[in-house]
Amino acid sequence: MSKGTQVVCGKYVFINPYTYVKDACVEFDAKIRDVKPDEDLCNMEKPLVITHGLASTHTHLGLYPVRSTLGYGLRLDDWVNTFAWPWERFLLKNPDASYATALVAIAEMLSSGITLFADMHFNEERVLDAVLRTGIKADLSVAVMNGGVFQSFDDALEANRELVNRVRKLGRPELVRARFGPCTPRLLNPSEFAEVVSAARREGVGVHAHIAEVPEDEEYLRKRWGFSLRDFIEYTGLGDNVDTLVAHAIWVQSLIDILAERGIKVSHAPRSNTLLRDGLAPITILLDAGVNVSLGIDVAPTYSVIDDAAFTIGLHYSGGDQALSAEDALWMASVAGYRALGFGTGELTRGEPADIVVWELTDVLPEGRVSHVVTNLVMGKAVVRKVIINGCEVYKGTSLTNVQPTELIRCKSRLANYLEAFLTS
């Protein structure tokens, strides 16, 4: 091993969810250098498993404090008006609350093996501060809308431009990037949406948007503008020489061909979709068409993409060829997410960024049943012991390595105070 090379070893090292090496070690510095079998590991005391880091490709960190309200039985628009927008208006007046919220949410994500996330929200400059503090990878955008929490479309677009410029000047694309976030067709007119997409194209960055989350999206477009969703995608230029990630994509049965042809990536948010009764996304059909489908926490009761992976298996199980395996779900939670955001292949192969998770299994392993290992990971029968990002340890045991426990406790306390102030305002 060369100077500076580190090693982590496990009973199983998964190159990707379908390919593994038994009793092996991963050698790395900032990048993966090698994966080598080691016979001395065959009797290792703890059943450690090594995987690539996980990704949530659609997340709203700022809504972490109100995540439990998704269980109140409200539909999307009622939930947004009752909980999301009032809290978001409070956040815009209290940017420090966004930092405290982001730090606490990132701590939960790291503890569940997430090494990369895409966030679309407000006060993203404070989210960026939390990203740099913790060492997690991020793809950031502002939820650009006309109305809602912003005074105007121009204000929202300018906030996104400022974020893109700030991230670019930071000069750390291996850790954090920015894109534009035209929020949803119902909160921007088609011309405004197209202007955001054009701005992304000019700046050479991507787009992150909500599309077809609820049937009302197309109903609104047809009634107000005479557009189908297909017309809307064509008019706004989504996927036309601009890297495009769309969240939800539930009501897209008539769009699957254009998503595949334009290389538009989909972020599936199974728990939030279900709790808000948005509908059931045609995931297996999208996958069969060659669409990159990853997983996003969105706003869910926990900020663990592993919980979304497990939920996805049950939600989309229909037997036969349409069933999703644990390996399929873990692929969506890791490889597909990294590829969707352009941070690498999402596999533990030579030359890839060293984004590594060490898990300790909490269940007995039947000898020779490697599929049981992946199932245990996806079904939550494993605990994260170590998280490494770009070769640097950012989580170990039960703690963030770049953040003192007292700082995290203070953030939780400040967040509780902010929530109390919000509820009594």
N, C-alpha and C positions, 0 to 999 in steps of 0.2 A: 504493500500500500504506500502511496505517496504521502508526503507531509501534508497534514491537514485533513486527510481522509478519515471518515468516521464509519462505524459499522453498527447496524442493528440486525438482530437475528430472530428467527421464529421457526416454529414447527411447520408453518406453511407461509410461504411468501407468494402473494398473488400478483403476478405481472399485470393481469387484468382479471375481471371476475371469472373468466373462463379458463385461464392459464395460470398454473402455479408451479412452484418448486418446493418440494418437501425438504425439511431440515436444511435451511439455507440462510445466508446472510446477504444483506444489501450493503455494498460499499458506496460511499457518497462523499462529496464535498458540497458545493452549491448545486451540483448535478449528480445524477445517478452514474456511478462509474462501473458497477458490475453487480450481478446477482450470482452467488456461488453456493453450491451445495456444501454442507459441512456435516460429515458423519458423526462428529462429536456431539451434535445437537439432538441425536435421536432419543436420548433419555432426558431431555430438558424438563426441569421441574414444573414450570408453569406453561400452560398451553398458549403460547404467544403466537399471534398471527399478524403478518405485515401486509398492509395494502397501500395503494396510492391514496392520497387525500381525496376527500369528497367535496362536492360543489352544490350550492344552492343558486340556481340561475335566475330566480325571481324572488326578491325579498324586500320587505319594507321594515327596516330596523326601527324607524321612528314609531311604528305602531306596536312595538313589543309590549308596552305597558297595558294596551287594551286588547291583547290577543285573546284573553278568555271570553271576551264578549261575542266572539264568533259562535259560541254555543248557546246564544240567547234565542235562536230560532228565527232571526230576521233574514229577509232577502237582502241582496247586495245593496241596492239603493237605500233601503231603510237603514241598514247598518252603517253605511257611509255617512248619511245625514245625522244619525243619532250619536255615533261614536267617533268615526274616523276624522271627519272634517272639524268638529269642535276641538278635538285634541290636537290636530295639526295646526289650527289657528293659534292655539296656545303655544305650540312649539316654535312657530315663527316669531313670537314675541319673547321667547325664552330659549335662545340658541344653546345655552349650556345644558339644557335638558336633553337636547339631541345628543350631546357628547356622552352624558351619563347613560342615556338609554342605549346608545350604540355600544358602549363599553360592556355593559351588562349583557346585552344580547350576543355580542361577539364571544364573550366568555362561555356562554352556553353552547354556541356553535362549535368552538374549538374543543370543548369537552365531549362533543359527539362526533368528532373526526372531520369537521368541515374545515377546509384550508382555503377555500375560494368562494366568494359570494358576489352576486350582482344585486345592487341596491338601487331602488328608484324611490326617491322621497324628497324631503326639504331639509334645509340647513346642512347640505351635503359637505360643506367645508368642515363642519364639526364632526361629521361621520368620518371624513378623511383623517382628521386628527386621531380618532380612535383606531382607525386602521393602522396608521403609522405607529401608534403606541403599542399595539398588540402584536404586529407583524403578520397579520392575516392578509391574504390576497383579496383584492376587491376590484369590481367593475362598477363605477358609480354614474348615476344620471339623476337629473331633476325631473319630477313628474310635471311636465309642461302642460298647462291647461289654461283655458280662458274662463276665469271665475274660480269657484272653489275657494282655495286659501289664498289665491293671488288676486291683486287688484286688477291685473290685465294680462293678456297674452304676452305683450311685450316685456313685462316684468318677469314673467316665468321664463321666456326664452333667454333673456339676458342673464338670469341666474344660472341657466344651464351653460351658456357661453363662458361665463366666469369660471365655472367649475372645470370645464374642458381646458381652459387656459391655465388654471392653477395646477391641474394635474400634469399637463404637458411641461410646464416650467419645473415641476418637481423632478422630472427626468428619471423616474423609476418604473418603467413599463413592466419590469419583471415582477413588480409587487402591486401596482395600482394603475388603473386606466379609467378613462371616462368616455361616455357616449351621450347622445341626446335621448330624451325620454318623452316623446309625444304620448300623452297619457292614454287616451282612449278616444274613439270616434265621437262619443257623445259629449265630450268636454272640449273639443276643438272642431271648428268647421273644416271641411276638406281642404280649403286653401291654407289655413293655418297649419294643419297637420303636414301638408306637403311642404310648407316653408321650413318646418323643423327637420324633415327628412333631407331637404336640400342643404340646410345648414350642416348637417352631419356629413353629407357627401363632400361639401366644400372643405370641411375641416379634416377629412380623412379618418373619421371615427364612425362608430356604429350607431344603431338605433335600438332602443328597448321600449316596447309598447305593449299595451293591453289590446288584444283583438279577440272578438267573438267570445267574450267572457259570459255574456248572457244573450238570450234571443232578442232582447230589446235593442242590441247594437244594430242589427240589420233592419229591424222594424223602424228604428229612428232614421237611419240613413235613407231608407226608401221613402218614408213619409216626408222627411224634411228636405232631402236633396235629390231624390229620385235615383239614388245609387244602391246597387247591391254591394255586398262586401267585396266581391271580385272587382267591381267597378272602382271601389274605394282604394283597393290595393294598387290597381293600375294607375289611378289618378294621382295618388300620393307618392308613388315611386318606391314603395316598400320593396326591398330586395333587389332593386334595380341599381346595380353598382354601389350598393351600400350594405354593409354587413347588418343583418336584421335578426333580432331576437324578439319573438312575440310570446307573451304570457297568456296562459289559459287555453286559447284556441279550441274551445269546446264545440261551438256551432260552426264547424268548418267543413262539413261533409262535401260541400260544393267547391271547396277551395284547395283540396289536398293536392291536386296536380300543380297548381301555381306555387304552392308552398315548396313542393319538391323541386320544381323547375328552377325557381329563383334561389334555392338554397336557404330559405327562411327557416331559422331554427325555432323550435317550440319549447317553452318551459311549462311543464305540467305541474299544477299545484293541487294534488288530490284532496288533501284534507280541507283546505279553505273552500275549494269548489263544492265539496259535499256539505260542509257546515252552512254555507250560504245558499245551498240548493240551486247552484248555477246550472247543473247538468253533468252529463258523463262524457268526457272527451273521448274521441275515437282513437285511442292510443295505438292499438295494434294495427289499425288501418294506416295510420300515419307512419308507423315504423316499417310496415310492409312496403310503403311507397318510397322509402328511403329518406324520410324526414328525420333530422336529428332531434330526438325528444329527450330532454333532460328533466330534472326535478327541481322545483322551487318551493321553498317553505311558504312564501307569500306572507300571510299573517296566520299562523297556526298556534294551537295551544302550547306546543313546544317548538323550539327552534333547532330541531334535529332533523336533518334530511333522511336519516335512517328511519325515523318514524314515518316519513312520507313514502319511503321505499316499501316498507312493510304494508302500509295502507294501500299502495298501488297494486300489490299482488292480489289482495282481497277484492279491491274495487273492480279490477278488470278481469277477474277470473271468470272464464266462461267455458272452461273445459276444452279438450282437444287442442287444435293448433292455435287457438286464440288465447290460451293461458300464458301468463307471464311467470317465468321462474324467478327464484331468488337471484340467480346470476344476471338475468335481464334487468331486474330492478336495481341491483348494485351497479351495473353498467350505466344506467340512466343517472344514478347518483354520483358517478365519478367520471368515467371516460367521456360520456356524452356532454356533461357539464363543462369539463375543461375544454373540449373541442368547440363547444358552442361559444365560449367566451374568448377563445384564441390564446389560452395560456399553456398550450402543450397538448400532447396526446392523451393525458390522463392515465398513462401506463408507466410501470416501473421498468423502463428500458433505458439502455445506456444513452447518455447525453440529455435526457429529459431533466427538467428541474426536480430537485430532491424534495418533493412534497410527499411525506410519508406518515402513515399512522400505524402505531403499534397497539394492538388490541390484546386483552387477556380474556379468553373465553371463560364463561361461568357455567358451562354445561359440559357433560361428559361427551367425548368424541368416540363414536363407534369406529373401530379400526378399519381403515380402508375406505371410509365414506367421506370423501372430500366435499361432496355436495352438502353434507351436514354442517360443515364449517361455514360455508357461505350463508346457509339458511340461518344458522345461529347469529351471524353478524347482522343480517337484515332484520331478524326478529327480536333484536335487542338483547340477546344472550351473550353480550360481550361488553367489556369496559375499556374505554380508551385510557392507555397508560402513558402514551407519549405522542406528541404531534410535532413534526418537523416541516418547516417551510423554507424553501431555497437553501436547504442544508442547515438551517438554524432551528434549534429547539425552542418552540414557543409555548408548549404546554407539557407538563410532566407531573405525574401523580394525580393530583386534583387541583393544580394551580397553574395560572399563567406565569411564564417565566419572565416576561418583560413588564409585568405589572405587580406591584406589591399587593398582598391580600388586603392590607389596610386601605389602599386606594380603591379597590373594588368594593369594599364595604362602604366607604364614603360615598361612592357613586350610587350604590343601592339606597343608601339613606337619603341622598339628595333627590333621587328619583321618587322615593316615597313622599317627600315633602312637596315636590312638584305636583304629584298626583293629587295630594290633599288640596293644594292651592287651586288646581284645575277644577276639582269637584265642588269646591266652595265658592268659586268665582261666579 
